[in-house]
Amino acid sequence: MTAELPRKSGQTPQVGREPAHAPTIGPIDLQRHGADPLHLQIERAFRENIVTGAWPAQTRLPREPELAATLGVNRGTLRRALSALVAAGLLVAVRGRGTFVSSAAMEPSIAQRFRSLSEDFTAQGFTFHTQVRSSAMGPLPLPVQTLLGVPAGAPGLRLERVFVGDAGPLAFLVNYVRADGCPGIAEVDFTRQSLFGTLEHRYQLPIVRGRRTFSAQRASLEVAEALHVAAGDPVLYLEQVSYAAGGRAVEYSDVWIDSSRVTITSMLQRDPP
């Protein structure tokens, strides 16, 4: 992922602004008799070009007949791939003008769905890996004890991670998990396992709801070092408490997001008067 600038949801090419020329569509190794249908293979190939920055924002795709002929598929197959990318917010179709790359910036929807950041990245098909900076048991900080409702001095896991994409660090996370009900959690390899997945599948603690607070902060020295930004640069801060079935708080996290690479989109619906 090489995009540096976030976009506004639903952004379309600006009127009067000359869009980028149509990209050269190279050969795609379509498996005509493979397990995945052709439209899914095309969608996957186009998505990679967008999220890696090979097709920058505002790039206009070739017209459908030309694109279908180049790929050697019918227009119905091509339209299914394009429609999926439009629905994902990576392409935008402008009537009378064509189909454009809207942005390669990631827009996780964690503002309105209670999915973890890693789950949302994965669901949207973005490539990233996890660096675990530390994972150890110890007494939970007093404010975290209060938020999780555990006794004073209660032990818990402190997990420190960085999610890294192709363009560099995306998010710095510090999670605290109460120890009761999670024996051996410090031994879990969180470079390969997600935290929510571990809680839900290994420890049978389904996460059913959460509370999130968003704010802007200036990067501390620790955050700046983790995200490869300058100390004092603006970052998006997310504070979260996660609750399992029955209302028991099981996890608290501090998350700092490099908002030059990742934006948070919230889709809202207004109730009728």
C-alpha positions as a Markdown table, in Angstrom:
| # | Residue | x | y | z |
|---|---|---|---|---|
| 1 | Met | 0.0 | 0.0 | 0.0 |
| 2 | Thr | 1.7 | 3.2 | -1.2 |
| 3 | Ala | -1.1 | 5.7 | -0.9 |
| 4 | Glu | -0.2 | 8.6 | 1.3 |
| 5 | Leu | -3.3 | 10.7 | 1.3 |
| 6 | Pro | -6.7 | 9.8 | 2.6 |
| 7 | Arg | -9.8 | 10.6 | 0.6 |
| 8 | Lys | -13.3 | 11.7 | 1.5 |
| 9 | Ser | -15.9 | 9.0 | 1.3 |
| 10 | Gly | -17.6 | 9.1 | -2.1 |
| 11 | Gln | -15.1 | 11.5 | -3.6 |
| 12 | Thr | -15.3 | 11.8 | -7.4 |
| 13 | Pro | -12.9 | 13.4 | -9.8 |
| 14 | Gln | -13.1 | 17.1 | -9.5 |
| 15 | Val | -15.0 | 19.0 | -12.3 |
| 16 | Gly | -12.5 | 20.7 | -14.5 |
| 17 | Arg | -9.6 | 18.7 | -13.3 |
| 18 | Glu | -7.9 | 16.6 | -15.9 |
| 19 | Pro | -7.9 | 13.0 | -14.8 |
| 20 | Ala | -5.0 | 10.7 | -15.2 |
| 21 | His | -4.7 | 8.9 | -18.5 |
| 22 | Ala | -6.1 | 5.4 | -18.8 |
| 23 | Pro | -3.6 | 2.9 | -17.4 |
| 24 | Thr | -1.9 | 0.4 | -19.5 |
| 25 | Ile | -3.6 | -2.9 | -18.7 |
| 26 | Gly | -1.0 | -5.6 | -18.8 |
| 27 | Pro | -1.7 | -9.3 | -19.2 |
| 28 | Ile | -3.5 | -10.9 | -16.3 |
| 29 | Asp | -3.0 | -14.6 | -15.8 |
| 30 | Leu | -6.6 | -15.6 | -15.8 |
| 31 | Gln | -7.2 | -19.2 | -14.9 |
| 32 | Arg | -10.0 | -20.1 | -17.2 |
| 33 | His | -10.7 | -23.4 | -15.5 |
| 34 | Gly | -9.5 | -22.4 | -12.0 |
| 35 | Ala | -11.5 | -22.6 | -8.8 |
| 36 | Asp | -12.1 | -18.9 | -8.7 |
| 37 | Pro | -14.5 | -17.3 | -11.2 |
| 38 | Leu | -13.0 | -14.9 | -13.7 |
| 39 | His | -14.7 | -11.8 | -12.3 |
| 40 | Leu | -13.1 | -12.5 | -8.9 |
| 41 | Gln | -9.7 | -13.0 | -10.5 |
| 42 | Ile | -10.1 | -9.6 | -12.3 |
| 43 | Glu | -11.3 | -7.9 | -9.2 |
| 44 | Arg | -8.3 | -9.2 | -7.3 |
| 45 | Ala | -5.8 | -8.1 | -9.9 |
| 46 | Phe | -7.4 | -4.6 | -10.2 |
| 47 | Arg | -7.5 | -4.2 | -6.4 |
| 48 | Glu | -3.8 | -4.9 | -6.2 |
| 49 | Asn | -3.0 | -2.2 | -8.8 |
| 50 | Ile | -5.1 | 0.3 | -6.8 |
| 51 | Val | -3.9 | -0.4 | -3.3 |
| 52 | Thr | -0.2 | -0.6 | -4.4 |
| 53 | Gly | -0.5 | 2.8 | -6.1 |
| 54 | Ala | 0.2 | 1.4 | -9.6 |
| 55 | Trp | -3.1 | 3.1 | -10.5 |
| 56 | Pro | -3.1 | 6.4 | -8.6 |
| 57 | Ala | -6.2 | 8.3 | -7.5 |
| 58 | Gln | -8.1 | 10.0 | -10.4 |
| 59 | Thr | -6.9 | 7.4 | -12.9 |
| 60 | Arg | -9.5 | 6.7 | -15.6 |
| 61 | Leu | -9.9 | 3.1 | -16.7 |
| 62 | Pro | -10.3 | 2.3 | -20.4 |
| 63 | Arg | -13.8 | 2.0 | -21.7 |
| 64 | Glu | -15.6 | -1.3 | -21.0 |
| 65 | Pro | -15.5 | -2.7 | -24.6 |
| 66 | Glu | -11.8 | -2.0 | -24.8 |
| 67 | Leu | -11.1 | -3.4 | -21.4 |
| 68 | Ala | -13.2 | -6.5 | -21.9 |
| 69 | Ala | -11.4 | -7.2 | -25.2 |
| 70 | Thr | -8.0 | -6.7 | -23.6 |
| 71 | Leu | -8.8 | -9.2 | -20.9 |
| 72 | Gly | -10.5 | -11.6 | -23.2 |
| 73 | Val | -13.8 | -11.7 | -21.2 |
| 74 | Asn | -17.3 | -10.7 | -21.9 |
| 75 | Arg | -18.6 | -7.3 | -20.6 |
| 76 | Gly | -20.9 | -9.0 | -18.0 |
| 77 | Thr | -17.9 | -10.7 | -16.3 |
| 78 | Leu | -16.0 | -7.4 | -16.4 |
| 79 | Arg | -18.9 | -5.4 | -14.9 |
| 80 | Arg | -19.2 | -7.8 | -12.0 |
| 81 | Ala | -15.5 | -7.1 | -11.1 |
| 82 | Leu | -15.9 | -3.4 | -11.5 |
| 83 | Ser | -19.2 | -3.3 | -9.5 |
| 84 | Ala | -17.4 | -5.0 | -6.6 |
| 85 | Leu | -14.6 | -2.5 | -6.6 |
| 86 | Val | -17.1 | 0.4 | -6.8 |
| 87 | Ala | -19.0 | -1.1 | -3.8 |
| 88 | Ala | -15.7 | -1.3 | -1.9 |
| 89 | Gly | -15.0 | 2.4 | -2.6 |
| 90 | Leu | -11.9 | 1.8 | -4.7 |
| 91 | Leu | -13.5 | 2.8 | -8.0 |
| 92 | Val | -16.2 | 5.4 | -8.8 |
| 93 | Ala | -18.3 | 5.4 | -11.9 |
| 94 | Val | -19.2 | 8.9 | -13.3 |
| 95 | Arg | -22.1 | 8.9 | -15.7 |
| 96 | Gly | -20.9 | 10.1 | -19.1 |
| 97 | Arg | -17.3 | 10.3 | -18.1 |
| 98 | Gly | -16.1 | 6.8 | -17.2 |
| 99 | Thr | -14.8 | 4.8 | -14.3 |
| 100 | Phe | -12.1 | 6.3 | -12.1 |
| 101 | Val | -9.8 | 5.1 | -9.3 |
| 102 | Ser | -11.2 | 6.9 | -6.3 |
| 103 | Ser | -8.2 | 6.3 | -3.9 |
| 104 | Ala | -5.7 | 3.8 | -2.7 |
| 105 | Ala | -6.0 | 5.0 | 0.8 |
| 106 | Met | -7.5 | 2.5 | 3.3 |
| 107 | Glu | -10.8 | 3.4 | 4.9 |
| 108 | Pro | -11.7 | 0.9 | 7.7 |
| 109 | Ser | -15.3 | 1.1 | 8.8 |
| 110 | Ile | -14.5 | 0.6 | 12.5 |
| 111 | Ala | -16.4 | 3.8 | 13.3 |
| 112 | Gln | -19.7 | 2.0 | 12.9 |
| 113 | Arg | -18.9 | -1.8 | 13.1 |
| 114 | Phe | -17.4 | -3.5 | 16.1 |
| 115 | Arg | -14.6 | -5.2 | 14.2 |
| 116 | Ser | -11.0 | -5.0 | 15.1 |
| 117 | Leu | -8.7 | -3.0 | 13.0 |
| 118 | Ser | -7.0 | -6.1 | 11.7 |
| 119 | Glu | -10.3 | -7.8 | 10.9 |
| 120 | Asp | -11.4 | -4.7 | 8.9 |
| 121 | Phe | -8.1 | -4.5 | 7.0 |
| 122 | Thr | -8.4 | -8.2 | 6.2 |
| 123 | Ala | -12.0 | -8.0 | 5.1 |
| 124 | Gln | -11.2 | -5.2 | 2.7 |
| 125 | Gly | -8.3 | -7.2 | 1.1 |
| 126 | Phe | -5.5 | -5.0 | 2.2 |
| 127 | Thr | -2.0 | -6.5 | 2.8 |
| 128 | Phe | -0.3 | -5.9 | 6.1 |
| 129 | His | 1.7 | -7.8 | 8.7 |
| 130 | Thr | 1.9 | -7.6 | 12.4 |
| 131 | Gln | 5.1 | -6.7 | 14.4 |
| 132 | Val | 4.9 | -7.7 | 18.1 |
| 133 | Arg | 7.0 | -5.3 | 20.1 |
| 134 | Ser | 6.2 | -6.9 | 23.5 |
| 135 | Ser | 3.9 | -9.4 | 25.0 |
| 136 | Ala | 4.1 | -10.0 | 28.8 |
| 137 | Met | 2.0 | -10.5 | 31.9 |
| 138 | Gly | 2.0 | -8.0 | 34.7 |
| 139 | Pro | -0.2 | -5.9 | 37.0 |
| 140 | Leu | -2.7 | -3.9 | 35.0 |
| 141 | Pro | -2.4 | -0.1 | 35.3 |
| 142 | Leu | -4.9 | 1.4 | 37.8 |
| 143 | Pro | -7.0 | 3.2 | 35.1 |
| 144 | Val | -7.3 | -0.1 | 33.2 |
| 145 | Gln | -8.2 | -2.0 | 36.3 |
| 146 | Thr | -11.1 | 0.4 | 36.8 |
| 147 | Leu | -12.3 | 0.1 | 33.2 |
| 148 | Leu | -12.1 | -3.7 | 33.1 |
| 149 | Gly | -13.6 | -4.0 | 36.6 |
| 150 | Val | -10.9 | -6.1 | 38.1 |
| 151 | Pro | -9.4 | -6.0 | 41.6 |
| 152 | Ala | -6.5 | -3.8 | 42.5 |
| 153 | Gly | -3.2 | -5.4 | 41.4 |
| 154 | Ala | -4.9 | -7.8 | 39.1 |
| 155 | Pro | -2.6 | -9.3 | 36.5 |
| 156 | Gly | -3.2 | -9.1 | 32.8 |
| 157 | Leu | -1.5 | -9.2 | 29.4 |
| 158 | Arg | 0.1 | -6.1 | 27.9 |
| 159 | Leu | 0.4 | -6.5 | 24.2 |
| 160 | Glu | 2.2 | -4.0 | 22.0 |
| 161 | Arg | 2.0 | -4.3 | 18.2 |
| 162 | Val | 2.4 | -2.4 | 15.0 |
| 163 | Phe | 0.5 | -3.1 | 11.9 |
| 164 | Val | 2.7 | -2.5 | 8.9 |
| 165 | Gly | 1.6 | -2.1 | 5.3 |
| 166 | Asp | 3.6 | -1.7 | 2.1 |
| 167 | Ala | 3.9 | 2.0 | 2.7 |
| 168 | Gly | 5.1 | 1.6 | 6.3 |
| 169 | Pro | 3.5 | 1.5 | 9.7 |
| 170 | Leu | -0.2 | 2.1 | 9.8 |
| 171 | Ala | -1.2 | 1.7 | 13.4 |
| 172 | Phe | 0.4 | 1.3 | 16.8 |
| 173 | Leu | -1.6 | -0.7 | 19.3 |
| 174 | Val | -1.3 | -1.3 | 23.1 |
| 175 | Asn | -3.8 | -3.8 | 24.4 |
| 176 | Tyr | -4.5 | -4.9 | 27.9 |
| 177 | Val | -6.4 | -8.2 | 28.5 |
| 178 | Arg | -7.5 | -9.4 | 31.9 |
| 179 | Ala | -5.9 | -12.7 | 32.8 |
| 180 | Asp | -8.8 | -14.5 | 34.4 |
| 181 | Gly | -10.3 | -16.8 | 31.8 |
| 182 | Cys | -7.2 | -16.5 | 29.5 |
| 183 | Pro | -4.6 | -18.9 | 30.8 |
| 184 | Gly | -1.4 | -19.0 | 28.7 |
| 185 | Ile | -2.4 | -16.0 | 26.6 |
| 186 | Ala | 1.2 | -14.5 | 26.9 |
| 187 | Glu | 2.5 | -17.5 | 24.9 |
| 188 | Val | 0.2 | -16.9 | 21.9 |
| 189 | Asp | 2.1 | -15.8 | 18.7 |
| 190 | Phe | 0.3 | -12.6 | 17.9 |
| 191 | Thr | 2.3 | -12.1 | 14.7 |
| 192 | Arg | 0.1 | -14.9 | 13.3 |
| 193 | Gln | -3.0 | -14.8 | 15.5 |
| 194 | Ser | -5.4 | -11.9 | 16.0 |
| 195 | Leu | -6.3 | -10.8 | 19.5 |
| 196 | Phe | -10.1 | -10.9 | 19.0 |
| 197 | Gly | -9.8 | -14.3 | 17.2 |
| 198 | Thr | -7.7 | -15.7 | 20.1 |
| 199 | Leu | -10.2 | -14.5 | 22.7 |
| 200 | Glu | -13.2 | -15.8 | 20.8 |
| 201 | His | -11.9 | -19.2 | 19.5 |
| 202 | Arg | -9.2 | -20.2 | 22.0 |
| 203 | Tyr | -10.9 | -18.9 | 25.2 |
| 204 | Gln | -14.5 | -18.9 | 24.2 |
| 205 | Leu | -15.0 | -15.2 | 25.0 |
| 206 | Pro | -17.2 | -13.9 | 22.2 |
| 207 | Ile | -16.8 | -10.1 | 21.8 |
| 208 | Val | -20.3 | -8.7 | 21.5 |
| 209 | Arg | -20.0 | -5.0 | 22.0 |
| 210 | Gly | -17.5 | -2.2 | 22.7 |
| 211 | Arg | -17.0 | 1.5 | 23.4 |
| 212 | Arg | -14.7 | 3.6 | 21.3 |
| 213 | Thr | -13.6 | 7.1 | 21.6 |
| 214 | Phe | -11.8 | 9.0 | 18.8 |
| 215 | Ser | -9.6 | 12.1 | 19.2 |
| 216 | Ala | -6.7 | 13.8 | 17.6 |
| 217 | Gln | -3.3 | 13.8 | 19.3 |
| 218 | Arg | 0.2 | 14.8 | 18.7 |
| 219 | Ala | 2.6 | 11.8 | 18.5 |
| 220 | Ser | 4.6 | 11.2 | 21.6 |
| 221 | Leu | 8.2 | 10.0 | 21.2 |
| 222 | Glu | 7.0 | 6.4 | 21.6 |
| 223 | Val | 4.2 | 6.7 | 19.1 |
| 224 | Ala | 6.4 | 8.6 | 16.6 |
| 225 | Glu | 9.1 | 5.9 | 16.8 |
| 226 | Ala | 6.5 | 3.1 | 16.2 |
| 227 | Leu | 4.8 | 4.9 | 13.3 |
| 228 | His | 7.9 | 6.4 | 11.7 |
| 229 | Val | 6.6 | 9.9 | 12.0 |
| 230 | Ala | 8.0 | 13.0 | 13.7 |
| 231 | Ala | 7.3 | 13.6 | 17.3 |
| 232 | Gly | 4.5 | 16.1 | 17.5 |
| 233 | Asp | 2.9 | 15.1 | 14.2 |
| 234 | Pro | -0.9 | 14.7 | 14.3 |
| 235 | Val | -2.2 | 11.2 | 14.7 |
| 236 | Leu | -5.6 | 9.7 | 15.2 |
| 237 | Tyr | -6.1 | 8.2 | 18.7 |
| 238 | Leu | -8.6 | 5.5 | 19.5 |
| 239 | Glu | -9.5 | 4.3 | 23.0 |
| 240 | Gln | -11.5 | 1.1 | 23.2 |
| 241 | Val | -13.1 | -1.2 | 25.8 |
| 242 | Ser | -14.3 | -4.5 | 24.6 |
| 243 | Tyr | -17.1 | -6.5 | 26.3 |
| 244 | Ala | -17.8 | -10.3 | 26.1 |
| 245 | Ala | -21.2 | -11.9 | 26.4 |
| 246 | Gly | -22.7 | -11.2 | 29.7 |
| 247 | Gly | -21.4 | -7.6 | 29.8 |
| 248 | Arg | -17.9 | -8.4 | 31.2 |
| 249 | Ala | -15.2 | -6.1 | 30.0 |
| 250 | Val | -12.3 | -8.2 | 28.8 |
| 251 | Glu | -9.9 | -5.9 | 26.9 |
| 252 | Tyr | -8.8 | -2.3 | 26.8 |
| 253 | Ser | -6.7 | -0.8 | 24.1 |
| 254 | Asp | -4.9 | 2.4 | 23.0 |
| 255 | Val | -4.5 | 2.7 | 19.3 |
| 256 | Trp | -2.7 | 5.4 | 17.3 |
| 257 | Ile | -3.3 | 5.6 | 13.6 |
| 258 | Asp | -1.2 | 7.3 | 11.0 |
| 259 | Ser | -4.0 | 9.3 | 9.4 |
| 260 | Ser | -1.9 | 10.2 | 6.3 |
| 261 | Arg | -2.2 | 6.5 | 5.3 |
| 262 | Val | -5.4 | 5.4 | 7.0 |
| 263 | Thr | -8.7 | 7.2 | 7.3 |
| 264 | Ile | -11.8 | 6.1 | 9.3 |
| 265 | Thr | -15.1 | 6.3 | 7.5 |
| 266 | Ser | -18.4 | 6.3 | 9.2 |
| 267 | Met | -21.6 | 5.6 | 7.2 |
| 268 | Leu | -24.5 | 7.1 | 9.0 |
| 269 | Gln | -28.3 | 7.0 | 8.4 |
| 270 | Arg | -30.7 | 9.7 | 9.5 |
| 271 | Asp | -34.0 | 8.6 | 11.0 |
| 272 | Pro | -37.0 | 10.1 | 9.3 |
| 273 | Pro | -38.6 | 13.0 | 11.1 |
